[in-house]
Amino acid sequence: MRVRSRATPTSPTIWCRTRWCGRRDIARALATLVEEQRAVLLLVMLEGLSYREVADIQAVPIGTVMSRLARARAHVKASLEGERTALRRVK
């Protein structure tokens, strides 16, 4: 996914392959994630925590954090590019 930042203080946007994606698009994509995937994505991407720190917080193995993060990133990317993804439950 090519991401070019064109954010301004009032309307953050990113380039989503074929169009500019705004705050609403990103929020919509995040809202469709399974809770465990959303939590991992936000802790790593926004809070800047390491995989080990997230694993400790969620009391799961580091491999679980890595797989949840990979699935979350793929789902958000597909959502922003307008593709339909199959929802998958995380146990």
Secondary structure by P-SEA (a helix, b strand, c coil): cbbbbbccccbbbbbcccccccaaaaaaaaaaccaaaaaaaaacccccccaaaaaaaacccaaaaaaaaaaaaaaaaaaaabbbbbbbbcc
